[in-house]
């Protein structure tokens, strides 16, 4: 397909299609629902549903689905046909407003964190008109929210929409203080850069660990990895380019603004980056992107790996969440601007972000906490587990001058006017980027770099929107009640910088010295998922989310339990897979090689009694010793997995046990197995090696 503008968005019931197919009054009523949160009248819904159905049928659809995002981290869908019977025994293709607005999937088998009993099956999906319906593989997909029979939130979309509304409300209060009466909506926008690996499908089929867990549980380092730095931005292989071309076409048809593609640092690793979209649309699009990556890869006889660390010893995959705030009039609130007035506004919004990141470090860290991401955070490829902010030297110096009541050029001054004359025009890119920073300012947005590649971006953006809404509310409360706005504004900015500058760090986040300095600054270092996730239900966090009506306390505790359970389940599956591979593949391979080397030595001695066969005997001795050690490590791992079940029903304790004992035992067993791989004969090794996988496409 060469004419991209012609087919871009062709599978989306977007604004252009709605203007064409809906009566003018219906279109206006629908837009009012989206922008003002008005209840959608059933008569309007009926007209929209019929137009949507006609459009979908013309595109070849026979079914529709309420497409939602439960707490599994992926999407869910139940397909229903448009078929409806007639009195004459025939059928018609029908779709009502009632069917559009509400669906009723079985909610009993989705994670609920104890919100409902297994036998309580009823759940509801509710149409989200702020996201466009689309056609995927011949099915009309209607983006929806998902809740239980009792109204408890069971998905990721609902709290995301709530957080966007919370930030909009508070940001508008701030803008009114600056005289921005023309603005009636503020949205958060996101561009999610997606990293991934591609491996040959036939090799993937031979690795139980990749099939069951998405990562290699065993694997010795190949002779060549990423040391030569020749893969990053290198020429794309024809097979990979063919995959990327088809992927782009599929995404563009869905209205997803796939923009940039390139090879990443590790062999077989790649990246796709989109253009910014509103947070709810960006979340939908990223879920679709991950799904399409997997499907398109299989068409090209490859498998797309979205695990955060599929290979030890080479870079894992992350997902950079580029986040900004924009008005309906086209103003980016994180753009420094060209006039003093805009700079004052910029500095206030910047201070809100600084204060939010400092006060809610724990929430940002736990929003990206998963078993897979624990492999990356702190490694020399991803930010450390310590949350900090990078602003660059120039912007940091400007804030320092503001705090110290002096102009940026060094002259002392008593007070700064609202115009912030020290900052008449701040160029966007006056400093280098910092790839080691978890949360970096990049000219007119913040790049939250801690996300893992398989993670839904909903959770981190719910957190970002909510914590910044909280700080904006505090700022608005203070400034609205001030007698002298200019004086209060200066005081507020200066106070915020002074009290929260500890979170700003422009240096090397990989340096061990930074971890010591961070501790001295009082910053948290939550190194693993169980350690981080337990803070979700801290009193201050419950107060935050309930105050802004994002979650109830019960929903917070249920989500914490779900995340803890997911961690335990992930490690348990990995451990069971490892045990199966050890007992059925790796140890038999080691014993077979030992037997062959022993038989070779015995045969040589029989033929030539004077030969000592010293090298063979040393090999047998070393392999036998490793095999014995591996047998012991396997037993210890099996015991650790067994003992973990003693904590059933105690989700926090069980998750911590899996981290401290099961995962630790897995690491010990792997170390021995990888050493055996390094010396065992190639024909005996039971599955493709790292070299095969990384350089086999």
C-alpha positions in Angstrom: 0.0 0.0 0.0 1.6 3.2 -1.1 -1.0 5.8 -0.7 -0.9 6.1 3.1 -3.2 9.2 3.4 -5.9 7.2 1.6 -6.0 4.3 3.9 -4.9 5.9 7.2 -7.7 5.5 9.7 -9.8 3.5 7.2 -10.7 1.0 10.0 -11.7 3.7 12.5 -15.1 5.2 13.2 -13.4 8.5 13.7 -14.6 12.1 13.7 -14.5 12.4 9.9 -16.7 9.3 9.5 -19.1 10.5 12.2 -19.5 13.9 10.5 -20.3 12.1 7.3 -22.7 9.5 8.6 -24.4 11.1 11.6 -27.1 13.8 11.5 -25.7 17.1 12.5 -27.7 17.3 15.8 -26.7 13.7 16.7 -23.0 14.5 16.1 -23.2 17.6 18.3 -25.0 15.7 21.1 -22.3 13.0 21.0 -19.5 15.6 21.1 -21.3 17.3 24.1 -21.2 14.0 25.9 -17.5 13.6 25.3 -16.4 17.1 26.2 -18.9 17.9 29.0 -19.5 14.5 30.4 -23.3 14.7 29.7 -25.4 11.5 29.9 -25.9 10.1 26.4 -29.6 10.1 25.4 -30.8 6.6 24.2 -32.2 8.2 21.1 -28.8 9.6 20.2 -27.2 6.2 21.0 -29.6 4.4 18.7 -28.7 6.7 15.8 -24.9 6.3 16.5 -25.3 2.5 16.8 -27.1 2.2 13.5 -24.6 4.3 11.7 -21.7 2.4 13.3 -23.2 -0.9 12.3 -23.8 0.1 8.7 -20.2 1.3 8.4 -18.8 -1.9 9.9 -21.0 -4.2 7.8 -19.8 -2.3 4.7 -16.3 -3.1 5.8 -17.1 -6.8 6.0 -17.9 -7.1 9.7 -20.5 -9.6 11.0 -19.6 -9.2 14.7 -19.0 -6.5 17.3 -17.3 -6.6 20.7 -17.0 -4.4 23.7 -13.2 -4.1 23.8 -11.9 -3.5 27.4 -8.7 -3.5 29.5 -9.1 -5.7 32.6 -6.4 -6.0 35.3 -4.7 -8.8 33.3 -2.5 -6.1 31.6 -3.9 -7.1 28.1 -7.2 -6.5 26.4 -10.4 -8.6 26.4 -13.2 -9.1 24.0 -16.4 -11.2 23.6 -17.8 -11.3 20.1 -21.5 -11.0 19.3 -23.0 -11.0 15.8 -25.2 -8.3 14.3 -27.6 -11.1 13.4 -31.2 -10.6 14.6 -34.1 -12.9 13.7 -37.3 -11.7 11.9 -40.9 -12.9 12.3 -40.6 -14.5 8.9 -37.8 -16.7 10.0 -35.1 -14.7 8.3 -32.4 -12.4 9.7 -31.4 -8.8 9.6 -28.2 -7.1 10.7 -29.1 -4.9 13.7 -27.4 -3.1 16.4 -29.2 -0.9 19.0 -28.1 2.0 21.2 -28.6 -0.3 24.2 -26.1 -2.8 22.8 -23.7 0.0 22.1 -23.9 1.6 25.5 -23.7 -1.5 27.7 -22.5 -5.1 27.5 -22.5 -7.9 30.1 -19.3 -10.0 30.0 -18.7 -12.7 32.7 -16.6 -10.9 35.3 -15.9 -13.9 37.5 -12.7 -15.0 35.7 -11.0 -11.6 35.6 -8.7 -10.4 38.4 -10.6 -8.6 41.1 -8.3 -8.7 44.2 -11.1 -10.1 46.4 -13.7 -7.5 45.3 -16.1 -10.3 44.4 -16.5 -14.1 44.9 -15.9 -16.5 42.1 -19.6 -17.4 41.9 -20.5 -13.7 41.4 -20.3 -13.6 37.7 -22.1 -10.5 36.5 -20.0 -7.6 35.2 -20.7 -4.7 32.9 -18.9 -2.9 30.1 -19.9 0.7 29.3 -19.1 2.5 26.0 -16.3 5.1 26.2 -17.3 7.6 23.5 -14.0 9.5 24.0 -12.2 6.7 22.2 -13.0 5.8 18.6 -14.5 2.5 17.7 -12.4 0.5 15.2 -12.4 -2.7 13.1 -9.8 -5.3 14.0 -9.7 -8.5 11.9 -13.3 -8.2 10.8 -14.8 -7.3 14.2 -16.2 -3.9 15.2 -14.4 -3.1 18.5 -16.1 -0.6 20.8 -13.7 0.7 23.5 -15.4 0.4 26.9 -14.9 0.7 30.7 -15.4 -2.5 32.8 -16.9 -2.7 36.3 -18.5 -5.3 38.6 -22.2 -5.8 39.3 -21.6 -3.7 42.5 -20.0 -0.9 40.5 -16.4 -1.5 41.6 -13.8 -0.7 38.9 -12.2 -3.8 37.4 -10.3 -2.2 34.5 -7.6 0.3 33.7 -9.5 2.6 31.4 -12.0 4.0 34.0 -9.4 5.3 36.5 -7.4 6.7 33.6 -10.3 8.8 32.4 -11.0 9.9 35.9 -7.4 11.0 36.4 -7.5 13.0 33.2 -10.6 14.8 34.4 -9.1 15.5 37.8 -6.0 17.1 36.1 -8.2 19.0 33.7 -10.2 20.5 36.6 -7.2 21.7 38.5 -5.2 22.9 35.5 -8.1 25.1 34.4 -8.1 26.8 37.8 -4.4 27.7 37.4 -4.9 29.0 33.9 -7.8 31.2 35.0 -5.4 32.9 37.4 -3.2 33.7 34.4 -6.2 35.2 32.5 -6.5 32.2 30.1 -10.3 32.5 29.8 -10.2 31.1 26.2 -9.1 27.6 27.4 -11.9 25.2 28.4 -10.1 21.9 28.5 -6.6 20.6 29.4 -5.6 17.1 28.3 -2.6 15.0 29.0 -0.9 13.6 25.9 1.4 10.6 25.7 3.8 9.2 23.1 4.8 5.6 24.1 8.1 4.4 22.5 7.8 0.6 22.3 10.9 -1.7 22.4 10.7 -5.4 21.4 12.7 -8.4 20.2 12.2 -10.6 17.2 13.3 -14.2 17.1 12.8 -17.0 14.6 9.6 -18.9 15.2 11.1 -22.4 14.8 13.8 -21.6 17.4 11.1 -20.2 19.7 9.1 -23.5 19.5 12.2 -25.3 20.8 12.4 -23.2 24.0 9.9 -24.0 26.7 11.0 -21.0 28.7 10.2 -18.6 25.8 6.8 -20.3 25.2 5.7 -20.3 28.8 7.4 -17.2 30.3 8.4 -14.9 27.5 12.1 -14.9 28.6 15.0 -17.3 28.5 15.5 -18.9 32.0 18.8 -20.4 30.8 21.4 -19.2 28.4 25.1 -18.7 28.3 26.5 -15.4 26.9 27.3 -15.8 23.2 30.8 -14.9 21.8 29.3 -11.7 20.5 26.5 -9.6 22.1 26.1 -5.9 21.9 29.8 -5.0 22.6 30.5 -3.7 19.1 27.6 -1.3 19.3 26.9 -2.1 15.6 23.2 -2.9 15.9 21.8 0.4 17.2 20.4 2.4 14.3 22.1 -0.1 12.0 20.8 -1.2 8.6 17.5 -3.1 9.1 17.6 -6.7 7.8 15.2 -7.5 4.9 13.1 -9.9 6.9 12.7 -7.4 9.8 12.0 -4.6 7.3 9.2 -6.7 5.7 7.7 -7.1 9.2 8.0 -3.4 10.0 6.3 -2.5 6.7 3.3 -4.7 7.3 3.1 -3.6 10.9 3.0 0.0 9.9 0.2 -0.7 7.4 -1.9 -2.5 10.0 -1.3 0.3 12.6 -2.0 3.1 10.1 -5.3 1.5 9.1 -6.2 1.6 12.8 -5.4 5.3 13.0 -2.3 4.7 15.1 0.4 7.3 14.3 3.4 5.0 14.0 6.2 7.3 13.2 9.7 6.0 13.9 11.3 2.6 13.6 14.9 1.5 14.1 17.2 -1.2 15.4 17.8 -0.9 19.2 21.0 -1.6 21.1 20.8 -5.4 21.6 21.0 -7.8 18.6 17.4 -8.7 17.5 16.0 -5.7 19.4 14.0 -3.0 17.7 11.8 0.1 18.6 8.7 1.7 17.3 7.6 5.2 18.4 4.3 7.0 17.7 3.3 10.6 17.5 1.6 12.0 20.6 -2.1 11.3 21.3 -4.4 12.1 24.2 -3.6 9.7 27.1 -6.7 7.5 26.8 -6.2 7.1 23.0 -2.5 6.6 23.4 -3.2 3.8 25.9 -5.7 2.1 23.5 -3.1 2.5 20.7 -0.3 1.0 22.6 -2.3 -2.0 23.6 -3.2 -2.5 19.9 0.4 -1.9 18.9 1.6 -4.7 21.1 -1.1 -7.0 19.9 -0.4 -6.3 16.2 3.4 -6.7 16.8 2.8 -10.3 17.9 0.3 -11.1 15.2 2.3 -9.6 12.3 5.5 -11.3 13.5 3.9 -14.7 13.3 2.9 -14.0 9.7 6.6 -13.6 9.0 7.6 -16.8 10.8 9.0 -14.8 13.7 7.9 -14.3 17.3 7.8 -10.8 19.0 9.1 -10.9 22.5 7.7 -8.1 24.7 9.2 -9.3 28.0 11.4 -6.7 29.7 14.4 -9.0 29.9 14.2 -12.0 27.5 18.0 -12.4 27.4 20.5 -12.1 30.3 23.7 -10.1 29.5 22.1 -7.9 26.8 19.8 -5.0 27.0 16.2 -5.5 28.0 13.2 -3.7 26.5 11.5 -0.7 28.0 8.8 1.7 27.1 9.4 5.5 27.4 6.3 7.4 28.3 6.6 10.9 26.9 4.0 12.9 28.9 2.8 16.5 28.5 -0.2 18.7 29.2 -1.9 20.6 26.4 -4.9 23.0 26.1 -7.7 22.8 23.6 -6.3 26.0 22.1 -3.0 24.3 21.3 -0.8 25.4 24.1 1.7 22.9 25.5 1.8 23.8 29.2 5.3 22.4 29.6 6.7 24.5 26.7 8.8 27.3 28.2 7.3 29.7 25.7 8.7 32.9 24.2 7.3 35.6 26.5 7.9 36.3 30.2 4.2 35.8 30.9 4.2 32.3 29.4 7.4 31.6 31.3 5.8 32.4 34.7 3.0 30.0 33.8 5.5 27.4 32.7 7.5 27.6 35.9 4.4 27.1 38.0 3.4 24.0 36.1 7.0 22.8 36.2 7.1 23.3 40.0 3.8 21.2 40.3 5.6 18.3 38.5 8.7 18.7 40.6 6.7 18.6 43.8 4.5 15.7 42.7 7.5 13.5 41.7 9.2 14.3 45.0 6.2 13.6 47.2 5.0 10.6 45.4 8.2 8.8 44.4 6.8 5.5 45.8 3.7 5.7 43.6 5.7 6.3 40.4 8.0 3.4 41.3 5.2 1.0 42.0 3.3 2.1 38.9 6.0 0.3 36.8 6.6 -2.6 39.2 6.4 -6.0 37.7 8.4 -9.2 37.9 9.8 -8.6 34.4 10.7 -5.0 35.0 12.6 -5.9 38.2 15.3 -7.4 35.8 15.8 -4.0 34.1 15.6 -1.2 36.7 19.1 -0.4 37.9 20.9 -2.3 35.2 23.1 -0.4 32.7 20.2 0.0 30.2 17.4 1.5 32.3 17.0 4.0 35.0 17.7 2.9 38.6 14.9 2.0 41.0 15.6 5.4 42.7 13.2 8.0 41.3 14.7 11.3 40.4 14.2 14.1 37.8 16.6 15.4 35.2 16.1 19.0 34.2 19.4 19.8 32.6 22.0 22.2 33.8 20.5 25.4 32.4 17.0 25.0 33.7 18.3 23.8 37.0 20.5 26.9 37.3 17.5 29.1 36.4 15.5 27.5 39.2 18.4 28.0 41.6 18.6 31.7 40.7 14.9 32.0 41.3 15.3 30.4 44.7 18.2 32.7 45.6 16.3 35.9 44.4 18.8 36.8 41.7 18.7 37.2 38.0 20.0 34.4 35.9 23.0 36.4 34.8 24.1 36.6 38.4 22.9 40.0 39.5 21.2 40.2 42.9 17.6 41.3 43.0 15.0 41.8 45.7 11.9 40.4 44.1 10.9 38.9 40.7 7.8 40.2 38.9 5.2 37.9 37.5 7.0 38.2 34.1 10.0 36.3 35.4 12.4 38.6 33.6 15.3 36.3 34.1 13.7 33.9 31.7 12.6 36.0 28.7 13.1 33.1 26.3 14.3 29.6 27.3 15.3 27.5 24.2 14.1 23.9 24.3 17.2 21.9 23.8 20.0 23.7 25.7 21.3 20.5 27.3 22.0 16.9 26.5 19.4 14.1 27.2 20.0 11.8 30.2 19.3 8.2 29.5 19.9 7.2 33.1 17.2 9.4 34.5 13.9 7.9 35.4 12.0 11.1 34.8 13.7 13.5 32.3 12.6 16.9 31.0 13.2 16.9 27.2 12.4 20.4 26.1 8.6 20.5 26.2 7.6 17.2 27.9 8.7 14.7 30.5 10.0 11.3 29.5 9.1 8.7 32.2 11.7 6.0 31.3 11.0 3.4 33.9 8.1 1.5 32.2 8.7 -2.0 31.1 8.0 -3.0 27.5 5.0 -5.3 28.2 3.3 -2.9 30.7 0.0 -1.1 30.0 0.8 2.6 30.1 -2.5 3.2 31.8 -1.2 2.7 35.4 1.8 5.1 35.1 -0.4 7.8 33.5 -3.1 7.4 36.1 -0.5 8.1 38.7 1.1 11.0 36.8 -2.2 12.7 36.2 -3.4 12.2 39.7 -0.3 13.4 41.6 0.0 16.5 39.4 -3.7 17.2 39.8 -3.1 17.2 43.6 -0.3 19.7 43.4 -2.1 22.0 41.0 -5.1 21.9 43.4 -2.9 23.0 46.3 -1.3 25.7 44.2 -4.7 27.0 43.1 -6.1 27.0 46.6 -3.2 29.1 47.7 -3.1 31.6 44.8 -6.9 32.1 44.6 -6.9 33.3 48.2 -3.8 35.5 47.9 -4.2 39.3 48.3 -1.3 39.9 45.9 -1.2 37.3 43.1 2.3 38.3 41.8 3.9 38.2 45.3 2.2 34.9 46.1 3.2 33.4 42.8 6.9 34.3 43.4 6.7 33.0 46.9 5.1 29.7 45.9 7.6 29.0 43.1 10.5 29.8 45.3 9.2 27.7 48.2 8.5 24.7 46.0 12.0 24.8 44.5 13.6 25.1 48.0 11.6 22.2 49.5 11.7 19.8 46.6 15.0 20.3 44.8 16.4 17.1 46.3 14.5 15.2 43.6 16.5 17.0 40.8 19.6 15.0 39.7 21.4 15.7 36.4 24.2 13.2 36.8 24.8 9.5 36.0 22.1 7.4 37.5 24.1 4.3 37.1 26.9 5.5 39.4 27.1 3.7 42.7 27.9 7.0 44.3 24.4 8.3 43.3 22.7 5.5 45.3 24.6 6.7 48.4 23.8 10.4 47.6 20.1 9.5 47.0 20.0 7.9 50.4 21.5 11.0 52.0 18.9 13.1 50.2 16.1 11.0 51.7 15.0 9.5 48.4 13.5 6.0 48.4 15.1 3.0 46.7 12.4 0.3 46.2 14.4 -2.4 44.5 11.8 -5.0 43.8 8.0 -5.3 43.1 6.9 -6.7 46.5 9.0 -4.0 48.3 7.4 -1.2 46.1 3.8 -2.5 45.8 3.2 -2.6 49.5 3.2 1.2 49.5 0.1 1.5 47.3 -2.1 1.3 50.4 -0.1 3.8 52.5 -2.4 6.3 54.1 -1.2 9.2 52.1 -1.8 7.3 48.8 -5.3 6.2 49.8 -6.1 9.8 50.7 -4.8 11.0 47.3 -6.7 8.6 45.2 -10.0 8.7 47.2 -9.9 12.5 47.3 -9.7 12.8 43.5 -12.2 9.9 43.1 -9.8 7.8 41.1 -10.2 4.7 43.3 -12.0 3.8 46.5 -10.0 2.5 49.3 -11.4 -1.0 48.6 -10.3 -0.7 45.0 -6.8 0.4 46.0 -6.3 -2.6 48.3 -7.7 -5.0 45.7 -5.3 -3.7 43.0 -2.4 -4.1 45.4 -3.4 -7.7 46.0 -3.8 -8.3 42.2 -0.3 -6.9 41.6 1.2 -9.0 44.4 -0.6 -12.1 43.1 0.6 -11.5 39.6 4.2 -11.3 40.8 3.9 -14.6 42.7 2.2 -16.3 39.8 4.9 -15.1 37.4 7.8 -16.3 39.5 5.9 -19.6 40.2 5.4 -20.3 36.4 9.0 -19.5 35.8 10.2 -21.7 38.5 8.0 -24.7 37.4 9.2 -24.2 33.8 12.8 -24.1 35.0 12.3 -27.4 36.9 10.9 -29.1 33.9 13.7 -27.9 31.7 16.3 -29.0 34.2 14.9 -32.5 34.8 13.8 -33.3 31.3 16.4 -31.5 29.1 19.4 -30.0 30.7 20.5 -32.8 33.2 19.9 -35.6 30.6 22.0 -33.6 28.1 24.8 -33.2 30.7 24.7 -37.0 31.6 24.8 -37.9 27.9 27.8 -35.8 27.3 29.5 -37.2 30.4 28.8 -40.7 29.2 30.2 -40.0 25.7 33.4 -38.4 27.1 33.9 -41.4 29.5 33.3 -43.9 26.8 35.7 -42.2 24.5 38.4 -42.3 27.3 37.7 -45.9 28.1 37.9 -46.9 24.4 41.2 -45.0 24.0 42.6 -46.8 27.0 41.5 -50.2 25.6 43.2 -49.5 22.3 46.3 -47.9 23.8 46.9 -48.8 27.4 49.7 -46.3 27.7 47.4 -43.3 27.0 46.4 -41.5 30.3 43.4 -39.7 28.8 44.1 -36.9 31.3 42.0 -34.2 29.4 39.0 -36.5 29.1 39.1 -37.4 32.7 39.4 -33.8 33.7 36.4 -33.0 31.6 34.4 -35.9 33.1 35.4 -34.8 36.6 34.3 -31.2 35.9 31.1 -32.1 34.3 30.2 -34.6 37.0 30.9 -32.0 39.7 28.6 -29.5 37.9 25.9 -32.1 37.3 25.9 -33.0 40.9 25.7 -29.4 41.9 22.9 -28.8 39.5 21.0 -31.8 40.9 21.3 -30.2 44.4 20.3 -26.8 43.2 17.3 -28.3 41.4 16.1 -30.0 44.6 16.5 -26.7 46.6 14.5 -24.9 43.9 11.8 -27.5 44.1 11.6 -27.2 47.9 11.4 -23.4 47.7 8.5 -23.6 45.2 6.7 -26.1 47.5 7.2 -24.0 50.6 5.9 -20.9 48.9 2.4 -22.4 48.9 2.4 -22.3 52.7 1.7 -18.6 52.3 -1.5 -19.0 50.2 -4.0 -16.3 51.1 -1.2 -14.0 52.4 -0.4 -12.2 49.2 2.2 -9.8 50.5 4.2 -12.4 52.4 4.0 -14.9 49.6 5.2 -12.3 47.0 8.2 -11.4 49.3 8.9 -15.2 49.8 8.9 -15.7 46.0 11.4 -12.9 45.7 13.7 -13.8 48.6 13.8 -17.6 48.2 12.3 -18.9 44.9 13.8 -16.3 42.6 17.1 -16.6 44.5 17.1 -20.4 44.0 16.3 -19.9 40.3 19.4 -17.7 39.9 21.6 -20.3 41.6 20.4 -23.2 39.4 20.7 -21.1 36.3 24.4 -20.2 37.0 25.3 -23.9 37.1 23.3 -24.8 34.1 24.8 -22.0 32.0 28.3 -23.1 33.0 27.5 -26.6 31.7 26.2 -25.1 28.5 29.6 -23.5 28.0 31.5 -26.8 28.0 29.0 -29.3 26.7 29.1 -30.6 23.2 26.9 -28.5 20.9 25.0 -31.5 19.5 23.9 -32.5 23.0 22.5 -29.1 24.0 18.7 -29.5 23.9 17.6 -26.1 22.6 18.8 -23.1 20.5 21.5 -21.0 22.2 21.6 -17.2 22.7 23.8 -17.0 19.6 21.2 -18.9 17.6 18.3 -16.7 18.9 20.0 -13.3 18.7 21.5 -13.7 15.3 19.0 -16.1 13.7 16.7 -13.6 12.0 
